[in-house]
Amino acid sequence: MSRFPSPWLRLLLALLVAVLLTVSVREWWPPQPPAPSTVPAHTPKVSQQVRTPYLDNWDQVPLQDMAGQAARFPGQVWLEGPTHRRLIALTFDDGPGEDTPALLDVLARHKARATFFWLGQNLAGRKALAQRALADGHTLGNHTWDHPDMVDTDEAYWWDEQLGRTQALYRDMLGLEPRLMRPPYGHISDAQIARLQQKGMQVILWSLDTQDWNRNRMLFGRHNIERGLQDFVHEEAIVLMHDAGGKRGKTVAAVDALIPWLRAGGYELVTVDQLLGIQPYRQAKP
């Protein structure tokens, strides 16, 4: 009996290897930059929505709930920009942290601007870093003091101890107060949205979650973060990423690769306030 496979078996094995190689190359080879949109740039969007999938068992806010709040509070709650201009806003939560300086270096090298939703407890003691981010043209927003789920808490907590405390730190440190806030986990009640509207603050959610909060822990995290954006990129997207809350080196590396890819597709990187045409700060009273 021959020790070698039959010709038919060898052919089958060769076909299987070819298929696996094709799938692997297709998965790992960088996709082409996004093609130009067929929708005129200033055509209004019918609705705002999250384009990335809902993840079961991660306690995410149901995507229809986020879209519903944007519909109930137009101009106050934002998931994405209102039209189809070739703009995109990269946003980073939970900082500043140990990877924030490297991220600022990457953005500076590419001459790109972004929006940072920072935690008061992480901002404290980092005045020079905050001044650098402002000087580089980035926008700074409020992400609460220490990242609680604010829903079902009273105003003495969610405002006085969380958002208001962080506003005071921004005011004392930089002489300004952010008008943009992002609720931790994207979880916020309609009553809180209405109260923030009275205080002159707007709620910024997202339309594209790169899931870097999970993928930074993966073996091929940088690649997965890149694909998380590339597979769902769209005009006037607000992109959720993170510069702290864990090791974010793979996010930094992904941003370094994504900026040229986005620009090759005709995208301009802007801050959230530029995307929406709103004021980012209220100047602190002397």
ABEGO torsion letter per residue (X at the ends): XBABBBAAAAAAAAAAAAAAAAAAAAAABBBBBBBBBABBAABBBABBBBABBBBBGAGBBBAAAAAAAAAABBGABBABBABABBBBBBBBBGOBBAAAAAAAAAAAAAGBBBBBBBBAAAABGAAAAAAAAAAAGBBBBBAEAAGBBABGBBAAAAAAABAAAAAAAAAAAAGBBBABBBBBGGBBBAAAAAAAAAAGBBBBBBABBAGAAAAAABAAAAAAAAAAAAAABBBGBBBBBBABGEBAAAAAAAAAAAAAAAAAAGBBBBBAAAAAGBBABBBBBX
